[in-house]
Amino acid sequence: MPSEDDFRLLGPSAQLEDNDVRPYYVPERKLRLNVARVAGRLYAFEGLCAHERCPLSAGLLRGATIQCQCHGSTYDLGTGAVLRGPATESLAVYEAREQEGRIEVKL
């Protein structure tokens, strides 16, 4: 069972509406990540595209996939897998939860 220390607070969950993506920064890890809410489920994933490091928070969210605005790479939010290139490397994904009105991720 994970300890509470494994999860990092990102912010209030009310700021993330359904079918939306929000960028976050975890300073102690120097980590950019995004959280998307799709059909009530939270997905946390690497903040920059693996192809040329464009910010994915500005990408096109379609269901549980996101398409990079720069060159069109498309990723599965649940696994981080590349569904369409030019990217060839998967995104890191993280466990996310909503608890007591807050969004938290396990890092």
Gaussian input, Z-matrix of N, CA and C with variables (Angstrom, degrees):
# hf/3-21g

backbone

0 1
 N
 C     1     B1
 C     2     B2     1     A1
 N     3     B3     2     A2     1     D1
 C     4     B4     3     A3     2     D2
 C     5     B5     4     A4     3     D3
 N     6     B6     5     A5     4     D4
 C     7     B7     6     A6     5     D5
 C     8     B8     7     A7     6     D6
 N     9     B9     8     A8     7     D7
 C    10    B10     9     A9     8     D8
 C    11    B11    10    A10     9     D9
 N    12    B12    11    A11    10    D10
 C    13    B13    12    A12    11    D11
 C    14    B14    13    A13    12    D12
 N    15    B15    14    A14    13    D13
 C    16    B16    15    A15    14    D14
 C    17    B17    16    A16    15    D15
 N    18    B18    17    A17    16    D16
 C    19    B19    18    A18    17    D17
 C    20    B20    19    A19    18    D18
 N    21    B21    20    A20    19    D19
 C    22    B22    21    A21    20    D20
 C    23    B23    22    A22    21    D21
 N    24    B24    23    A23    22    D22
 C    25    B25    24    A24    23    D23
 C    26    B26    25    A25    24    D24
 N    27    B27    26    A26    25    D25
 C    28    B28    27    A27    26    D26
 C    29    B29    28    A28    27    D27
 N    30    B30    29    A29    28    D28
 C    31    B31    30    A30    29    D29
 C    32    B32    31    A31    30    D30
 N    33    B33    32    A32    31    D31
 C    34    B34    33    A33    32    D32
 C    35    B35    34    A34    33    D33
 N    36    B36    35    A35    34    D34
 C    37    B37    36    A36    35    D35
 C    38    B38    37    A37    36    D36
 N    39    B39    38    A38    37    D37
 C    40    B40    39    A39    38    D38
 C    41    B41    40    A40    39    D39
 N    42    B42    41    A41    40    D40
 C    43    B43    42    A42    41    D41
 C    44    B44    43    A43    42    D42
 N    45    B45    44    A44    43    D43
 C    46    B46    45    A45    44    D44
 C    47    B47    46    A46    45    D45
 N    48    B48    47    A47    46    D46
 C    49    B49    48    A48    47    D47
 C    50    B50    49    A49    48    D48
 N    51    B51    50    A50    49    D49
 C    52    B52    51    A51    50    D50
 C    53    B53    52    A52    51    D51
 N    54    B54    53    A53    52    D52
 C    55    B55    54    A54    53    D53
 C    56    B56    55    A55    54    D54
 N    57    B57    56    A56    55    D55
 C    58    B58    57    A57    56    D56
 C    59    B59    58    A58    57    D57
 N    60    B60    59    A59    58    D58
 C    61    B61    60    A60    59    D59
 C    62    B62    61    A61    60    D60
 N    63    B63    62    A62    61    D61
 C    64    B64    63    A63    62    D62
 C    65    B65    64    A64    63    D63
 N    66    B66    65    A65    64    D64
 C    67    B67    66    A66    65    D65
 C    68    B68    67    A67    66    D66
 N    69    B69    68    A68    67    D67
 C    70    B70    69    A69    68    D68
 C    71    B71    70    A70    69    D69
 N    72    B72    71    A71    70    D70
 C    73    B73    72    A72    71    D71
 C    74    B74    73    A73    72    D72
 N    75    B75    74    A74    73    D73
 C    76    B76    75    A75    74    D74
 C    77    B77    76    A76    75    D75
 N    78    B78    77    A77    76    D76
 C    79    B79    78    A78    77    D77
 C    80    B80    79    A79    78    D78
 N    81    B81    80    A80    79    D79
 C    82    B82    81    A81    80    D80
 C    83    B83    82    A82    81    D81
 N    84    B84    83    A83    82    D82
 C    85    B85    84    A84    83    D83
 C    86    B86    85    A85    84    D84
 N    87    B87    86    A86    85    D85
 C    88    B88    87    A87    86    D86
 C    89    B89    88    A88    87    D87
 N    90    B90    89    A89    88    D88
 C    91    B91    90    A90    89    D89
 C    92    B92    91    A91    90    D90
 N    93    B93    92    A92    91    D91
 C    94    B94    93    A93    92    D92
 C    95    B95    94    A94    93    D93
 N    96    B96    95    A95    94    D94
 C    97    B97    96    A96    95    D95
 C    98    B98    97    A97    96    D96
 N    99    B99    98    A98    97    D97
 C   100   B100    99    A99    98    D98
 C   101   B101   100   A100    99    D99
 N   102   B102   101   A101   100   D100
 C   103   B103   102   A102   101   D101
 C   104   B104   103   A103   102   D102
 N   105   B105   104   A104   103   D103
 C   106   B106   105   A105   104   D104
 C   107   B107   106   A106   105   D105
 N   108   B108   107   A107   106   D106
 C   109   B109   108   A108   107   D107
 C   110   B110   109   A109   108   D108
 N   111   B111   110   A110   109   D109
 C   112   B112   111   A111   110   D110
 C   113   B113   112   A112   111   D111
 N   114   B114   113   A113   112   D112
 C   115   B115   114   A114   113   D113
 C   116   B116   115   A115   114   D114
 N   117   B117   116   A116   115   D115
 C   118   B118   117   A117   116   D116
 C   119   B119   118   A118   117   D117
 N   120   B120   119   A119   118   D118
 C   121   B121   120   A120   119   D119
 C   122   B122   121   A121   120   D120
 N   123   B123   122   A122   121   D121
 C   124   B124   123   A123   122   D122
 C   125   B125   124   A124   123   D123
 N   126   B126   125   A125   124   D124
 C   127   B127   126   A126   125   D125
 C   128   B128   127   A127   126   D126
 N   129   B129   128   A128   127   D127
 C   130   B130   129   A129   128   D128
 C   131   B131   130   A130   129   D129
 N   132   B132   131   A131   130   D130
 C   133   B133   132   A132   131   D131
 C   134   B134   133   A133   132   D132
 N   135   B135   134   A134   133   D133
 C   136   B136   135   A135   134   D134
 C   137   B137   136   A136   135   D135
 N   138   B138   137   A137   136   D136
 C   139   B139   138   A138   137   D137
 C   140   B140   139   A139   138   D138
 N   141   B141   140   A140   139   D139
 C   142   B142   141   A141   140   D140
 C   143   B143   142   A142   141   D141
 N   144   B144   143   A143   142   D142
 C   145   B145   144   A144   143   D143
 C   146   B146   145   A145   144   D144
 N   147   B147   146   A146   145   D145
 C   148   B148   147   A147   146   D146
 C   149   B149   148   A148   147   D147
 N   150   B150   149   A149   148   D148
 C   151   B151   150   A150   149   D149
 C   152   B152   151   A151   150   D150
 N   153   B153   152   A152   151   D151
 C   154   B154   153   A153   152   D152
 C   155   B155   154   A154   153   D153
 N   156   B156   155   A155   154   D154
 C   157   B157   156   A156   155   D155
 C   158   B158   157   A157   156   D156
 N   159   B159   158   A158   157   D157
 C   160   B160   159   A159   158   D158
 C   161   B161   160   A160   159   D159
 N   162   B162   161   A161   160   D160
 C   163   B163   162   A162   161   D161
 C   164   B164   163   A163   162   D162
 N   165   B165   164   A164   163   D163
 C   166   B166   165   A165   164   D164
 C   167   B167   166   A166   165   D165
 N   168   B168   167   A167   166   D166
 C   169   B169   168   A168   167   D167
 C   170   B170   169   A169   168   D168
 N   171   B171   170   A170   169   D169
 C   172   B172   171   A171   170   D170
 C   173   B173   172   A172   171   D171
 N   174   B174   173   A173   172   D172
 C   175   B175   174   A174   173   D173
 C   176   B176   175   A175   174   D174
 N   177   B177   176   A176   175   D175
 C   178   B178   177   A177   176   D176
 C   179   B179   178   A178   177   D177
 N   180   B180   179   A179   178   D178
 C   181   B181   180   A180   179   D179
 C   182   B182   181   A181   180   D180
 N   183   B183   182   A182   181   D181
 C   184   B184   183   A183   182   D182
 C   185   B185   184   A184   183   D183
 N   186   B186   185   A185   184   D184
 C   187   B187   186   A186   185   D185
 C   188   B188   187   A187   186   D186
 N   189   B189   188   A188   187   D187
 C   190   B190   189   A189   188   D188
 C   191   B191   190   A190   189   D189
 N   192   B192   191   A191   190   D190
 C   193   B193   192   A192   191   D191
 C   194   B194   193   A193   192   D192
 N   195   B195   194   A194   193   D193
 C   196   B196   195   A195   194   D194
 C   197   B197   196   A196   195   D195
 N   198   B198   197   A197   196   D196
 C   199   B199   198   A198   197   D197
 C   200   B200   199   A199   198   D198
 N   201   B201   200   A200   199   D199
 C   202   B202   201   A201   200   D200
 C   203   B203   202   A202   201   D201
 N   204   B204   203   A203   202   D202
 C   205   B205   204   A204   203   D203
 C   206   B206   205   A205   204   D204
 N   207   B207   206   A206   205   D205
 C   208   B208   207   A207   206   D206
 C   209   B209   208   A208   207   D207
 N   210   B210   209   A209   208   D208
 C   211   B211   210   A210   209   D209
 C   212   B212   211   A211   210   D210
 N   213   B213   212   A212   211   D211
 C   214   B214   213   A213   212   D212
 C   215   B215   214   A214   213   D213
 N   216   B216   215   A215   214   D214
 C   217   B217   216   A216   215   D215
 C   218   B218   217   A217   216   D216
 N   219   B219   218   A218   217   D217
 C   220   B220   219   A219   218   D218
 C   221   B221   220   A220   219   D219
 N   222   B222   221   A221   220   D220
 C   223   B223   222   A222   221   D221
 C   224   B224   223   A223   222   D222
 N   225   B225   224   A224   223   D223
 C   226   B226   225   A225   224   D224
 C   227   B227   226   A226   225   D225
 N   228   B228   227   A227   226   D226
 C   229   B229   228   A228   227   D227
 C   230   B230   229   A229   228   D228
 N   231   B231   230   A230   229   D229
 C   232   B232   231   A231   230   D230
 C   233   B233   232   A232   231   D231
 N   234   B234   233   A233   232   D232
 C   235   B235   234   A234   233   D233
 C   236   B236   235   A235   234   D234
 N   237   B237   236   A236   235   D235
 C   238   B238   237   A237   236   D236
 C   239   B239   238   A238   237   D237
 N   240   B240   239   A239   238   D238
 C   241   B241   240   A240   239   D239
 C   242   B242   241   A241   240   D240
 N   243   B243   242   A242   241   D241
 C   244   B244   243   A243   242   D242
 C   245   B245   244   A244   243   D243
 N   246   B246   245   A245   244   D244
 C   247   B247   246   A246   245   D245
 C   248   B248   247   A247   246   D246
 N   249   B249   248   A248   247   D247
 C   250   B250   249   A249   248   D248
 C   251   B251   250   A250   249   D249
 N   252   B252   251   A251   250   D250
 C   253   B253   252   A252   251   D251
 C   254   B254   253   A253   252   D252
 N   255   B255   254   A254   253   D253
 C   256   B256   255   A255   254   D254
 C   257   B257   256   A256   255   D255
 N   258   B258   257   A257   256   D256
 C   259   B259   258   A258   257   D257
 C   260   B260   259   A259   258   D258
 N   261   B261   260   A260   259   D259
 C   262   B262   261   A261   260   D260
 C   263   B263   262   A262   261   D261
 N   264   B264   263   A263   262   D262
 C   265   B265   264   A264   263   D263
 C   266   B266   265   A265   264   D264
 N   267   B267   266   A266   265   D265
 C   268   B268   267   A267   266   D266
 C   269   B269   268   A268   267   D267
 N   270   B270   269   A269   268   D268
 C   271   B271   270   A270   269   D269
 C   272   B272   271   A271   270   D270
 N   273   B273   272   A272   271   D271
 C   274   B274   273   A273   272   D272
 C   275   B275   274   A274   273   D273
 N   276   B276   275   A275   274   D274
 C   277   B277   276   A276   275   D275
 C   278   B278   277   A277   276   D276
 N   279   B279   278   A278   277   D277
 C   280   B280   279   A279   278   D278
 C   281   B281   280   A280   279   D279
 N   282   B282   281   A281   280   D280
 C   283   B283   282   A282   281   D281
 C   284   B284   283   A283   282   D282
 N   285   B285   284   A284   283   D283
 C   286   B286   285   A285   284   D284
 C   287   B287   286   A286   285   D285
 N   288   B288   287   A287   286   D286
 C   289   B289   288   A288   287   D287
 C   290   B290   289   A289   288   D288
 N   291   B291   290   A290   289   D289
 C   292   B292   291   A291   290   D290
 C   293   B293   292   A292   291   D291
 N   294   B294   293   A293   292   D292
 C   295   B295   294   A294   293   D293
 C   296   B296   295   A295   294   D294
 N   297   B297   296   A296   295   D295
 C   298   B298   297   A297   296   D296
 C   299   B299   298   A298   297   D297
 N   300   B300   299   A299   298   D298
 C   301   B301   300   A300   299   D299
 C   302   B302   301   A301   300   D300
 N   303   B303   302   A302   301   D301
 C   304   B304   303   A303   302   D302
 C   305   B305   304   A304   303   D303
 N   306   B306   305   A305   304   D304
 C   307   B307   306   A306   305   D305
 C   308   B308   307   A307   306   D306
 N   309   B309   308   A308   307   D307
 C   310   B310   309   A309   308   D308
 C   311   B311   310   A310   309   D309
 N   312   B312   311   A311   310   D310
 C   313   B313   312   A312   311   D311
 C   314   B314   313   A313   312   D312
 N   315   B315   314   A314   313   D313
 C   316   B316   315   A315   314   D314
 C   317   B317   316   A316   315   D315
 N   318   B318   317   A317   316   D316
 C   319   B319   318   A318   317   D317
 C   320   B320   319   A319   318   D318

   B1=1.4605
   B2=1.5281
   B3=1.3614
   B4=1.4598
   B5=1.5194
   B6=1.3163
   B7=1.4629
   B8=1.5155
   B9=1.3082
   B10=1.4589
   B11=1.5202
   B12=1.3275
   B13=1.4593
   B14=1.5223
   B15=1.3156
   B16=1.4621
   B17=1.5289
   B18=1.3129
   B19=1.4612
   B20=1.5192
   B21=1.3373
   B22=1.4654
   B23=1.5174
   B24=1.3138
   B25=1.4559
   B26=1.5231
   B27=1.3306
   B28=1.4562
   B29=1.5208
   B30=1.3297
   B31=1.4615
   B32=1.5108
   B33=1.3308
   B34=1.4612
   B35=1.5274
   B36=1.3120
   B37=1.4632
   B38=1.5217
   B39=1.3175
   B40=1.4626
   B41=1.5277
   B42=1.3176
   B43=1.4694
   B44=1.5246
   B45=1.3223
   B46=1.4685
   B47=1.5212
   B48=1.3236
   B49=1.4633
   B50=1.5227
   B51=1.3245
   B52=1.4548
   B53=1.5281
   B54=1.3279
   B55=1.4697
   B56=1.5246
   B57=1.3228
   B58=1.4573
   B59=1.5248
   B60=1.3398
   B61=1.4590
   B62=1.5177
   B63=1.3393
   B64=1.4634
   B65=1.5303
   B66=1.3383
   B67=1.4695
   B68=1.5323
   B69=1.3195
   B70=1.4647
   B71=1.5252
   B72=1.3065
   B73=1.4647
   B74=1.5182
   B75=1.3273
   B76=1.4611
   B77=1.5344
   B78=1.3432
   B79=1.4656
   B80=1.5231
   B81=1.3265
   B82=1.4663
   B83=1.5258
   B84=1.3224
   B85=1.4682
   B86=1.5341
   B87=1.3476
   B88=1.4731
   B89=1.5165
   B90=1.3324
   B91=1.4531
   B92=1.5236
   B93=1.3338
   B94=1.4625
   B95=1.5191
   B96=1.3228
   B97=1.4485
   B98=1.5074
   B99=1.3102
   B100=1.4565
   B101=1.5142
   B102=1.3264
   B103=1.4553
   B104=1.5215
   B105=1.3161
   B106=1.4662
   B107=1.5258
   B108=1.3234
   B109=1.4676
   B110=1.5297
   B111=1.3278
   B112=1.4629
   B113=1.5171
   B114=1.3217
   B115=1.4656
   B116=1.5329
   B117=1.3259
   B118=1.4587
   B119=1.5189
   B120=1.3244
   B121=1.4667
   B122=1.5220
   B123=1.3263
   B124=1.4627
   B125=1.5229
   B126=1.3313
   B127=1.4548
   B128=1.5221
   B129=1.3107
   B130=1.4669
   B131=1.5175
   B132=1.3269
   B133=1.4620
   B134=1.5219
   B135=1.3214
   B136=1.4595
   B137=1.5259
   B138=1.3163
   B139=1.4556
   B140=1.5051
   B141=1.3369
   B142=1.4651
   B143=1.5202
   B144=1.3124
   B145=1.4598
   B146=1.5226
   B147=1.3063
   B148=1.4620
   B149=1.5283
   B150=1.3143
   B151=1.4688
   B152=1.5273
   B153=1.3388
   B154=1.4641
   B155=1.5190
   B156=1.3223
   B157=1.4685
   B158=1.5305
   B159=1.3148
   B160=1.4600
   B161=1.5266
   B162=1.3456
   B163=1.4719
   B164=1.5251
   B165=1.3154
   B166=1.4627
   B167=1.5251
   B168=1.3209
   B169=1.4669
   B170=1.5265
   B171=1.3281
   B172=1.4630
   B173=1.5287
   B174=1.3189
   B175=1.4568
   B176=1.5156
   B177=1.3166
   B178=1.4564
   B179=1.5228
   B180=1.3190
   B181=1.4605
   B182=1.5204
   B183=1.3374
   B184=1.4675
   B185=1.5083
   B186=1.3172
   B187=1.4595
   B188=1.5106
   B189=1.3251
   B190=1.4699
   B191=1.5252
   B192=1.3583
   B193=1.4657
   B194=1.5198
   B195=1.3370
   B196=1.4580
   B197=1.5205
   B198=1.3415
   B199=1.4570
   B200=1.5193
   B201=1.3174
   B202=1.4528
   B203=1.5239
   B204=1.3114
   B205=1.4628
   B206=1.5262
   B207=1.3113
   B208=1.4670
   B209=1.5291
   B210=1.3279
   B211=1.4605
   B212=1.5269
   B213=1.3298
   B214=1.4524
   B215=1.5126
   B216=1.3283
   B217=1.4653
   B218=1.5304
   B219=1.3220
   B220=1.4595
   B221=1.5158
   B222=1.3322
   B223=1.4677
   B224=1.5225
   B225=1.3317
   B226=1.4602
   B227=1.5253
   B228=1.3235
   B229=1.4631
   B230=1.5247
   B231=1.3068
   B232=1.4573
   B233=1.5136
   B234=1.3293
   B235=1.4693
   B236=1.5214
   B237=1.3354
   B238=1.4592
   B239=1.5159
   B240=1.3331
   B241=1.4617
   B242=1.5239
   B243=1.3346
   B244=1.4595
   B245=1.5194
   B246=1.3257
   B247=1.4620
   B248=1.5225
   B249=1.3451
   B250=1.4627
   B251=1.5159
   B252=1.3277
   B253=1.4568
   B254=1.5044
   B255=1.3069
   B256=1.4474
   B257=1.5406
   B258=1.3091
   B259=1.4689
   B260=1.5255
   B261=1.3378
   B262=1.4645
   B263=1.5227
   B264=1.3314
   B265=1.4652
   B266=1.5230
   B267=1.3218
   B268=1.4599
   B269=1.5208
   B270=1.3144
   B271=1.4620
   B272=1.5250
   B273=1.3159
   B274=1.4624
   B275=1.5296
   B276=1.3223
   B277=1.4631
   B278=1.5203
   B279=1.3251
   B280=1.4606
   B281=1.5190
   B282=1.3003
   B283=1.4691
   B284=1.5234
   B285=1.3177
   B286=1.4658
   B287=1.5122
   B288=1.3181
   B289=1.4649
   B290=1.5222
   B291=1.3205
   B292=1.4606
   B293=1.5117
   B294=1.3079
   B295=1.4605
   B296=1.5228
   B297=1.3220
   B298=1.4599
   B299=1.5304
   B300=1.3429
   B301=1.4543
   B302=1.5183
   B303=1.3496
   B304=1.4567
   B305=1.5264
   B306=1.3299
   B307=1.4613
   B308=1.5145
   B309=1.3288
   B310=1.4683
   B311=1.5126
   B312=1.3306
   B313=1.4690
   B314=1.5113
   B315=1.3195
   B316=1.4655
   B317=1.5210
   B318=1.3238
   B319=1.4663
   B320=1.5074
   A1=108.67
   A2=117.61
   A3=119.19
   A4=111.47
   A5=115.32
   A6=119.60
   A7=108.90
   A8=116.76
   A9=121.74
   A10=111.11
   A11=118.12
   A12=121.93
   A13=112.42
   A14=117.56
   A15=120.51
   A16=112.28
   A17=117.57
   A18=122.25
   A19=110.53
   A20=115.64
   A21=122.43
   A22=108.60
   A23=115.98
   A24=122.45
   A25=109.14
   A26=116.31
   A27=120.64
   A28=112.04
   A29=116.64
   A30=119.55
   A31=111.39
   A32=115.50
   A33=120.35
   A34=111.68
   A35=116.46
   A36=120.46
   A37=112.19
   A38=118.18
   A39=121.23
   A40=111.84
   A41=117.80
   A42=121.04
   A43=112.76
   A44=117.72
   A45=121.07
   A46=109.53
   A47=114.94
   A48=120.49
   A49=110.47
   A50=115.55
   A51=120.25
   A52=109.80
   A53=117.03
   A54=124.56
   A55=112.32
   A56=115.01
   A57=121.40
   A58=109.36
   A59=116.13
   A60=123.87
   A61=107.45
   A62=116.07
   A63=120.57
   A64=109.25
   A65=116.69
   A66=119.76
   A67=111.27
   A68=115.39
   A69=122.56
   A70=108.79
   A71=115.39
   A72=121.27
   A73=107.92
   A74=116.71
   A75=122.96
   A76=106.26
   A77=117.64
   A78=120.65
   A79=114.64
   A80=117.91
   A81=118.83
   A82=112.64
   A83=117.29
   A84=122.41
   A85=112.50
   A86=115.89
   A87=121.27
   A88=109.65
   A89=115.31
   A90=123.18
   A91=110.81
   A92=115.16
   A93=121.79
   A94=107.30
   A95=115.87
   A96=119.66
   A97=109.76
   A98=115.43
   A99=122.80
   A100=108.76
   A101=114.45
   A102=120.23
   A103=106.77
   A104=115.32
   A105=122.29
   A106=107.78
   A107=114.98
   A108=120.59
   A109=106.69
   A110=116.09
   A111=122.13
   A112=107.41
   A113=116.14
   A114=122.27
   A115=110.72
   A116=115.57
   A117=121.42
   A118=115.28
   A119=118.09
   A120=121.89
   A121=110.52
   A122=116.65
   A123=121.77
   A124=110.56
   A125=115.41
   A126=123.66
   A127=107.66
   A128=117.55
   A129=121.97
   A130=107.85
   A131=115.96
   A132=120.41
   A133=110.36
   A134=113.77
   A135=122.47
   A136=110.83
   A137=116.73
   A138=120.85
   A139=116.41
   A140=117.59
   A141=120.84
   A142=110.55
   A143=115.67
   A144=121.88
   A145=110.44
   A146=116.82
   A147=121.76
   A148=112.39
   A149=117.70
   A150=120.54
   A151=111.67
   A152=117.36
   A153=119.73
   A154=112.57
   A155=115.81
   A156=123.01
   A157=114.08
   A158=118.75
   A159=121.87
   A160=108.73
   A161=118.03
   A162=120.18
   A163=111.86
   A164=115.79
   A165=120.32
   A166=113.25
   A167=117.82
   A168=119.41
   A169=111.11
   A170=117.68
   A171=122.27
   A172=111.36
   A173=117.10
   A174=121.43
   A175=112.72
   A176=115.37
   A177=122.79
   A178=109.61
   A179=115.95
   A180=122.72
   A181=108.40
   A182=116.25
   A183=122.58
   A184=107.17
   A185=116.50
   A186=119.58
   A187=108.50
   A188=117.33
   A189=121.57
   A190=111.60
   A191=116.18
   A192=121.18
   A193=109.07
   A194=115.16
   A195=119.74
   A196=108.44
   A197=114.58
   A198=121.44
   A199=108.70
   A200=116.86
   A201=122.85
   A202=109.99
   A203=115.62
   A204=120.89
   A205=113.03
   A206=118.18
   A207=120.51
   A208=113.65
   A209=117.17
   A210=119.83
   A211=113.25
   A212=117.59
   A213=120.75
   A214=117.67
   A215=118.33
   A216=118.81
   A217=108.97
   A218=115.82
   A219=121.27
   A220=109.47
   A221=115.58
   A222=122.14
   A223=110.86
   A224=115.58
   A225=123.31
   A226=107.13
   A227=117.47
   A228=120.25
   A229=113.84
   A230=117.65
   A231=120.61
   A232=113.86
   A233=116.00
   A234=120.21
   A235=113.55
   A236=116.82
   A237=121.10
   A238=113.02
   A239=117.86
   A240=122.17
   A241=111.61
   A242=114.86
   A243=121.36
   A244=108.02
   A245=116.51
   A246=121.30
   A247=110.80
   A248=115.83
   A249=121.49
   A250=107.79
   A251=117.32
   A252=122.77
   A253=112.19
   A254=114.33
   A255=129.04
   A256=116.15
   A257=119.52
   A258=119.88
   A259=109.34
   A260=115.72
   A261=120.51
   A262=111.48
   A263=117.03
   A264=121.18
   A265=110.69
   A266=115.95
   A267=121.91
   A268=110.99
   A269=115.32
   A270=121.80
   A271=109.73
   A272=116.45
   A273=120.08
   A274=107.51
   A275=116.55
   A276=121.43
   A277=108.26
   A278=115.78
   A279=122.44
   A280=109.66
   A281=115.82
   A282=120.89
   A283=108.19
   A284=116.14
   A285=121.53
   A286=109.32
   A287=114.93
   A288=119.38
   A289=109.52
   A290=113.24
   A291=121.08
   A292=106.43
   A293=114.97
   A294=119.48
   A295=109.57
   A296=115.24
   A297=121.95
   A298=112.06
   A299=115.37
   A300=120.44
   A301=115.05
   A302=116.82
   A303=120.50
   A304=109.58
   A305=114.52
   A306=120.53
   A307=107.76
   A308=115.13
   A309=121.55
   A310=108.95
   A311=116.33
   A312=121.58
   A313=110.06
   A314=114.44
   A315=121.07
   A316=107.51
   A317=116.06
   A318=120.48
   A319=112.00
   D1=129.20
   D2=-177.94
   D3=-69.16
   D4=145.70
   D5=176.08
   D6=-83.75
   D7=160.91
   D8=178.32
   D9=-61.02
   D10=-25.71
   D11=-179.26
   D12=-68.49
   D13=-18.45
   D14=179.35
   D15=-73.59
   D16=-18.95
   D17=-176.63
   D18=-102.18
   D19=141.24
   D20=177.83
   D21=-115.58
   D22=134.27
   D23=176.65
   D24=-71.88
   D25=130.37
   D26=176.27
   D27=-103.98
   D28=-39.99
   D29=-179.40
   D30=165.43
   D31=-178.30
   D32=-179.92
   D33=-67.51
   D34=137.81
   D35=-178.44
   D36=-71.83
   D37=-22.14
   D38=179.78
   D39=-65.32
   D40=-18.83
   D41=179.86
   D42=-79.52
   D43=-8.93
   D44=-178.50
   D45=-115.76
   D46=104.44
   D47=179.94
   D48=-81.74
   D49=166.77
   D50=177.31
   D51=-64.62
   D52=143.67
   D53=-178.07
   D54=60.95
   D55=40.61
   D56=179.15
   D57=-134.88
   D58=157.83
   D59=177.65
   D60=-125.30
   D61=139.05
   D62=179.36
   D63=-133.53
   D64=132.42
   D65=177.89
   D66=-83.58
   D67=148.53
   D68=176.37
   D69=-138.34
   D70=158.98
   D71=176.17
   D72=-130.75
   D73=130.51
   D74=177.97
   D75=-107.00
   D76=97.11
   D77=-171.19
   D78=-61.30
   D79=-37.98
   D80=-177.69
   D81=-67.04
   D82=-19.42
   D83=176.66
   D84=-107.46
   D85=-4.72
   D86=-174.00
   D87=50.52
   D88=48.84
   D89=-171.68
   D90=-120.08
   D91=125.81
   D92=171.45
   D93=-97.51
   D94=128.91
   D95=175.80
   D96=-143.62
   D97=165.19
   D98=178.19
   D99=-122.51
   D100=152.87
   D101=170.58
   D102=-126.40
   D103=131.05
   D104=176.16
   D105=-115.80
   D106=145.89
   D107=172.64
   D108=-114.81
   D109=119.73
   D110=-179.22
   D111=-129.90
   D112=119.98
   D113=-179.18
   D114=51.24
   D115=39.15
   D116=177.40
   D117=83.90
   D118=-9.43
   D119=-179.47
   D120=-94.58
   D121=141.39
   D122=178.08
   D123=-95.41
   D124=137.69
   D125=174.67
   D126=-125.93
   D127=126.48
   D128=176.31
   D129=-113.91
   D130=132.44
   D131=-175.23
   D132=-152.32
   D133=161.91
   D134=179.40
   D135=-48.67
   D136=141.08
   D137=-173.09
   D138=-81.27
   D139=-18.20
   D140=-175.88
   D141=-121.97
   D142=142.05
   D143=178.73
   D144=-60.87
   D145=140.08
   D146=-179.56
   D147=-70.64
   D148=-16.00
   D149=-177.31
   D150=-76.52
   D151=-65.07
   D152=-179.31
   D153=-133.49
   D154=23.99
   D155=171.73
   D156=65.84
   D157=29.18
   D158=174.36
   D159=-73.47
   D160=148.14
   D161=-179.96
   D162=-70.17
   D163=123.78
   D164=-178.73
   D165=-77.96
   D166=-14.51
   D167=178.44
   D168=-63.88
   D169=-21.01
   D170=178.20
   D171=-95.18
   D172=4.38
   D173=-178.46
   D174=-76.18
   D175=177.77
   D176=-179.31
   D177=-94.47
   D178=114.10
   D179=179.04
   D180=-88.13
   D181=121.81
   D182=177.14
   D183=-130.10
   D184=102.82
   D185=-175.73
   D186=57.70
   D187=-132.44
   D188=-178.41
   D189=-95.40
   D190=34.37
   D191=173.60
   D192=-129.65
   D193=156.18
   D194=173.65
   D195=-133.46
   D196=138.52
   D197=179.60
   D198=-112.25
   D199=127.24
   D200=179.08
   D201=-64.95
   D202=135.47
   D203=-179.07
   D204=-71.35
   D205=-21.84
   D206=-174.40
   D207=-78.80
   D208=-53.33
   D209=-173.62
   D210=-131.69
   D211=4.42
   D212=172.52
   D213=88.52
   D214=3.99
   D215=176.93
   D216=-57.80
   D217=137.99
   D218=-177.29
   D219=-123.13
   D220=136.66
   D221=-175.16
   D222=-126.17
   D223=148.59
   D224=170.10
   D225=-82.39
   D226=124.00
   D227=-176.61
   D228=-71.69
   D229=-26.21
   D230=179.88
   D231=-74.45
   D232=-34.26
   D233=-175.78
   D234=-114.97
   D235=-20.06
   D236=-175.15
   D237=83.30
   D238=-1.34
   D239=-176.31
   D240=-65.21
   D241=144.82
   D242=174.66
   D243=-75.65
   D244=123.60
   D245=177.01
   D246=-97.84
   D247=-25.73
   D248=179.32
   D249=-154.09
   D250=132.89
   D251=-179.19
   D252=-79.91
   D253=-178.25
   D254=31.48
   D255=-84.57
   D256=-10.45
   D257=178.39
   D258=-60.22
   D259=146.73
   D260=178.16
   D261=-121.06
   D262=-13.37
   D263=-179.42
   D264=-105.51
   D265=139.85
   D266=177.72
   D267=-69.30
   D268=160.70
   D269=173.23
   D270=-87.55
   D271=149.03
   D272=169.82
   D273=-72.04
   D274=138.01
   D275=175.88
   D276=-121.32
   D277=154.51
   D278=-175.02
   D279=-133.03
   D280=150.64
   D281=174.71
   D282=-72.00
   D283=131.17
   D284=178.91
   D285=-123.96
   D286=149.79
   D287=176.90
   D288=-146.60
   D289=157.87
   D290=174.85
   D291=-114.07
   D292=122.37
   D293=-176.08
   D294=-142.57
   D295=124.57
   D296=178.09
   D297=51.21
   D298=43.93
   D299=176.70
   D300=75.84
   D301=17.86
   D302=-178.99
   D303=-128.73
   D304=150.64
   D305=172.03
   D306=-98.92
   D307=130.27
   D308=179.06
   D309=-131.50
   D310=149.10
   D311=175.47
   D312=-126.58
   D313=148.30
   D314=176.14
   D315=-92.96
   D316=121.79
   D317=-177.82
   D318=-110.94

